[in-house]
Amino acid sequence: MKLGITALTATLLVLGGAAPVHGQAKAKGKAPAAKGPAKESIEATFARQNLDQVLDAVNAGWFGKPYQDVRAVDLEGTLAIHFTAAAANAKVDQLGQGAVKGGLTKGGTVNLNLKGTYFANADFRTELKGDFGTLLYYRSGMKGFLYSKEMNAYTTKVDPPPADAPVSFLGWFSQCVNDVRDVYVKGSLFKAAMGREDGAGGQTLTFHSPTSSYDPKKREQSMAESLGFWKRGKLDVVFDKSTKLPTRMNYSNDAQGITTRMTFHYTGTRPTSVTIENQSKGMEGPASLTISYNGEGRIDHLAGQMGFPVGTMKFDIHMTWTGDRKLASTIPPVGATKKGGDELETMLLVNLAGKVLDLQRGGFNLRSVTLTNK
């Protein structure tokens, strides 16, 4: 199963969306070729070289040395999605073509609570509780299990850890940045170009890989499409020529209906907040992310919110980092039924599809994960 914190992924898009989710191998499906484009213009080559320097600055300024001796992090947080009664009634009226009225007097809320310990070497223990169900996911080395409380069932078939798992989070963050580098700098899918300079010392870089047009009737997609959306589309990055750090980023993916603009705010080289203008289909509205750090310069708190035409989404995550830590041994609850990996995963995806359908009925533009071609 593919489990993780997708709120930060969606917010930071390319720079954060490339991070491999703890507890899984990278998304299945063919990855873009890592070899550089054949015979490009000098301008395109220069654009890739500039983005390469921007990614180096991000790796050093956003993460870097504070994480060099850190091997584990404790995460605890919440995610809440709320949709209004008016929005839900409008959706019912739309689906019923005026013949059916919603008559709802209250909106709806979906809550999720996360508590877990994650290691740079890909060992982890995660508890997810909320309206989507209660899951316990654990892996140490090649062994582990996924347990569903509602089904009182578990499977010991878990995704193997990556073969190149790092020892510390210094290496883990470097891998995340390098995933972006492989696609945008070294890969051949995106055409690169230099954009305009501004009077404040900023330079724009443009990367474009065309997608198909948006299909409003498409209500589900594969896991690979969901996790790999950032590997296609159009990206404009504005960076400060003196620090090489990104100051603004515009990203769009027509097929996914995604259009978003971000502005990064810094204290020194560390981002402290991100202002977001989201124009994605059905999700139009303002959003923001705030980041705080502990005395050692490590991120200890992430909080964000997004406003949609039909409601809001908020998340709040606290982090505690440590150098020396062992993962406590965990076993499935006594009395739980053992299932095959594919069988339990299908059962969980069916449940997830039902919950997403509820949100779709409330007006949220979300796509369920298909049960095949994962």
C-alpha positions in Angstrom: 0.0 0.0 0.0 1.1 3.5 -0.7 0.7 5.5 2.5 2.2 8.9 3.5 1.6 12.5 4.0 0.3 13.9 0.7 -0.6 17.4 1.9 3.0 18.6 1.8 3.5 16.8 -1.5 0.6 18.6 -3.1 1.7 22.0 -1.6 5.4 21.9 -2.6 4.6 20.2 -5.9 7.9 19.6 -7.7 10.3 20.3 -4.9 8.4 18.2 -2.4 6.4 16.0 -4.6 9.4 14.0 -5.7 10.1 12.7 -2.2 9.6 9.0 -2.0 6.9 8.2 0.6 8.3 6.4 3.6 7.4 2.8 3.7 7.2 2.2 -0.1 9.3 1.7 -3.1 8.9 4.5 -5.6 5.7 4.7 -7.6 5.4 1.8 -10.0 5.6 2.4 -13.7 8.3 3.5 -16.1 10.4 6.4 -14.8 11.5 9.1 -17.3 14.8 8.5 -18.9 17.7 9.8 -16.9 19.9 10.5 -19.9 20.1 14.1 -21.0 18.3 15.4 -24.0 20.0 14.9 -27.3 21.4 18.0 -28.9 19.8 21.0 -27.3 20.2 24.7 -27.9 22.7 26.6 -25.8 19.7 28.4 -24.1 18.1 25.1 -23.1 21.4 23.8 -21.8 21.9 27.0 -19.8 18.4 26.7 -18.3 19.1 23.2 -17.1 22.4 24.2 -15.6 20.7 27.1 -13.7 18.0 24.7 -12.3 20.8 22.4 -11.3 22.3 25.2 -9.2 18.9 26.1 -7.8 18.4 22.5 -6.6 21.9 22.6 -5.0 20.9 25.7 -3.2 17.6 24.2 -2.0 19.4 21.1 -0.8 21.9 23.1 1.2 19.7 25.9 2.4 16.4 24.1 3.1 17.9 20.9 4.5 21.7 20.3 4.6 24.0 19.9 7.6 21.3 20.1 10.4 20.2 16.6 9.3 23.6 14.9 8.8 23.5 12.9 12.1 19.7 12.5 12.2 18.4 8.9 11.6 14.8 9.1 12.8 11.9 11.4 13.1 8.6 11.2 15.1 5.6 12.7 13.3 2.3 13.5 14.8 -0.4 15.5 13.1 -3.9 16.0 11.8 -5.7 16.5 8.5 -9.2 17.8 8.2 -11.4 18.4 5.1 -14.7 20.3 5.6 -17.4 20.9 3.0 -20.4 23.1 3.5 -24.0 22.1 3.4 -24.7 24.6 0.6 -22.0 23.1 -1.5 -23.3 19.6 -0.9 -26.9 20.6 -1.8 -25.7 22.3 -5.0 -23.9 19.1 -6.0 -27.0 17.0 -5.4 -29.1 19.4 -7.4 -26.5 19.3 -10.2 -26.3 15.5 -10.3 -30.1 15.2 -10.1 -30.5 17.8 -12.9 -32.9 19.8 -10.7 -35.2 16.9 -10.0 -33.6 16.0 -6.7 -33.0 18.4 -3.8 -30.4 17.9 -1.2 -32.1 19.4 1.8 -28.9 19.1 3.9 -28.6 21.5 6.9 -25.1 20.5 7.9 -21.9 20.2 6.0 -19.5 17.3 6.2 -16.0 16.8 7.7 -13.3 14.2 7.0 -10.6 13.9 9.7 -7.3 12.0 9.7 -4.8 11.6 12.6 -1.2 10.5 11.9 1.3 9.2 14.4 4.5 7.5 13.4 8.2 7.0 13.5 10.2 7.1 10.3 13.9 6.2 9.8 16.1 7.5 7.0 16.9 3.8 6.1 13.1 3.3 5.3 12.1 1.5 8.5 8.9 2.9 10.0 5.8 2.4 12.1 2.7 4.4 11.2 -0.7 4.7 12.7 -3.5 6.4 10.7 -6.9 7.0 12.3 -9.9 8.8 11.1 -12.9 8.7 8.8 -11.0 6.7 6.2 -10.5 3.9 8.8 -7.7 2.9 11.2 -4.5 1.4 9.8 -1.3 0.3 11.4 1.6 0.0 9.0 5.0 -1.4 10.1 8.2 -2.4 8.4 11.7 -3.3 9.7 14.1 -4.4 7.0 12.3 -6.8 4.7 9.6 -7.7 7.2 6.5 -6.0 8.3 2.7 -5.9 8.0 -0.3 -3.7 7.2 -3.3 -4.0 9.5 -6.9 -2.7 9.2 -8.9 -2.4 12.4 -12.2 -2.1 10.6 -11.6 -5.4 8.7 -9.7 -6.9 11.6 -7.3 -8.2 8.9 -3.6 -7.9 8.1 -1.1 -8.8 5.4 2.6 -9.4 5.8 3.2 -8.6 2.1 4.8 -5.1 2.3 6.8 -3.1 -0.3 10.5 -3.7 0.1 12.7 -0.8 1.2 14.7 0.9 -1.5 18.1 -0.7 -2.2 19.9 2.7 -1.9 18.3 3.8 1.4 20.5 6.4 3.1 21.8 6.2 6.7 20.8 9.8 7.7 18.2 12.3 6.7 20.9 14.4 5.1 21.1 11.7 2.4 17.3 11.2 2.4 16.7 14.9 1.5 19.4 14.8 -1.1 17.7 11.8 -2.7 14.4 13.8 -2.9 16.1 16.7 -4.6 18.0 14.4 -7.0 14.6 12.8 -8.0 13.6 16.3 -9.2 17.0 16.7 -10.9 16.7 13.4 -12.8 13.4 14.5 -14.3 13.9 18.2 -15.0 17.7 18.6 -15.4 18.8 15.2 -16.7 15.6 13.8 -18.2 14.4 14.2 -21.8 10.7 14.8 -21.3 10.8 18.5 -20.6 11.9 21.2 -23.0 13.9 23.9 -21.2 14.2 27.6 -21.9 15.4 30.8 -20.2 12.6 33.2 -19.3 12.8 36.9 -18.5 14.8 38.7 -15.8 13.1 41.1 -13.4 14.4 44.3 -11.8 14.7 42.7 -8.4 17.4 40.3 -9.4 15.2 37.4 -10.3 15.6 35.0 -13.3 12.8 32.8 -14.7 13.4 29.2 -16.0 10.7 27.4 -18.0 10.2 23.7 -18.4 7.4 22.2 -20.5 6.2 18.7 -21.2 2.8 18.7 -22.9 -0.1 16.7 -21.4 -3.5 15.7 -22.7 -6.5 18.0 -22.1 -8.5 17.9 -18.9 -11.4 15.4 -18.8 -14.0 16.6 -16.3 -15.8 13.2 -16.5 -12.7 11.2 -15.3 -13.4 10.2 -11.7 -10.5 7.8 -11.1 -6.9 7.2 -12.1 -4.0 4.9 -11.3 -1.7 5.3 -8.3 1.2 6.1 -10.7 -0.8 9.0 -12.2 -1.7 10.3 -8.7 1.9 10.2 -7.4 3.7 11.1 -10.6 1.6 14.0 -11.8 4.6 16.4 -11.4 6.6 14.5 -14.1 4.5 16.2 -16.8 3.2 19.7 -17.3 4.7 23.2 -17.3 6.9 24.6 -14.6 8.2 28.2 -14.3 10.7 28.8 -11.6 11.9 32.3 -10.6 15.1 32.3 -8.5 17.2 34.9 -6.9 20.4 35.2 -8.9 22.5 36.1 -5.9 21.4 33.2 -3.6 20.1 30.8 -6.3 17.1 30.1 -4.1 13.6 29.9 -5.7 11.3 32.8 -4.9 8.3 32.0 -7.0 7.0 28.9 -8.8 4.1 28.4 -11.3 3.1 24.9 -12.1 0.3 23.5 -14.3 -0.7 20.1 -15.6 -3.7 20.3 -18.0 -4.6 16.6 -17.8 -4.8 16.7 -14.0 -6.6 20.1 -14.0 -3.8 21.5 -11.9 -2.8 25.2 -12.0 -1.0 26.7 -9.0 1.3 29.7 -8.2 3.6 29.8 -5.1 5.6 32.5 -3.5 8.4 31.5 -1.0 9.3 33.6 2.0 12.6 33.2 3.8 14.5 33.9 6.9 18.1 33.5 5.7 18.2 30.4 3.5 15.3 28.7 5.2 11.7 29.0 3.9 9.3 30.1 6.7 6.1 30.3 4.7 4.7 29.7 1.2 1.8 31.7 -0.2 -0.3 29.8 -2.7 -2.8 30.8 -5.3 -4.6 27.7 -6.4 -6.5 27.7 -9.7 -6.9 23.9 -10.1 -10.2 22.7 -11.4 -12.8 22.6 -8.6 -10.2 23.7 -6.1 -9.8 27.4 -6.8 -8.8 29.4 -3.8 -6.0 30.7 -1.6 -3.7 28.4 0.4 -0.7 28.8 2.6 2.0 26.8 4.4 4.0 27.8 7.5 7.2 26.2 8.6 9.0 26.5 11.9 12.4 25.2 13.0 14.0 24.0 16.3 17.2 25.3 17.8 19.3 23.0 15.6 17.8 24.3 12.4 15.5 21.4 11.7 11.8 21.6 10.7 9.7 20.9 13.8 6.3 22.2 12.7 4.3 22.3 9.4 0.9 23.8 9.1 -1.2 24.6 6.1 -4.6 25.4 4.9 -6.4 25.5 1.5 -9.7 27.2 0.8 -11.9 25.7 -1.9 -15.3 26.9 -3.4 -16.9 24.0 -1.5 -15.0 24.0 1.8 -11.6 24.0 3.4 -8.6 21.6 4.1 -6.2 22.1 7.0 -3.3 20.1 8.2 -0.9 20.4 11.2 2.2 18.2 11.7 4.8 18.2 14.5 8.2 16.6 14.1 10.8 15.5 16.6 14.2 14.4 15.2 16.8 12.1 16.8 20.1 10.6 16.0 20.0 7.3 17.9 16.8 5.5 18.0 15.6 1.9 17.6 12.3 0.9 16.1 10.2 -1.0 18.6 9.2 -4.5 17.5 5.5 -4.6 16.5 3.1 -7.5 15.7 -0.5 -7.6 14.4 -3.2 -7.7 17.1 -4.1 -11.1 18.3 -7.2 -12.5 16.6 -6.7 -10.6 13.3 -7.2 -12.5 10.1 -4.2 -12.9 7.8 -5.0 -11.9 4.1 -3.0 -12.0 0.9 -1.4 -8.6 0.0 -3.4 -8.0 -3.1 -6.7 -9.1 -1.4 -6.3 -6.7 1.5 -5.1 -3.9 -0.8 -8.2 -4.3 -3.0 -10.4 -4.2 0.1 -8.8 -1.0 1.3 -9.0 0.7 -2.1 -12.7 -0.1 -2.3 -13.2 1.5 1.1 -11.1 4.5 0.0 -13.0 4.8 -3.3 -16.3 5.1 -1.2 -14.9 7.8 1.0 -13.6 9.8 -2.0 -17.0 9.4 -3.7 -18.5 11.0 -0.6 -16.2 14.0 -1.1 -16.9 14.1 -4.8 -20.6 14.3 -3.9 -19.8 17.2 -1.7 -18.2 19.0 -4.6 -14.5 18.2 -4.2 -12.6 17.6 -7.4 -10.9 14.4 -6.3 -10.1 11.2 -8.3 -10.3 7.8 -6.8 -7.5 5.3 -7.3 -8.3 2.5 -9.8 -8.2 -1.0 -8.5 -6.1 -2.2 -11.5 -3.0 -0.8 -13.1 -1.7 0.4 -9.7 
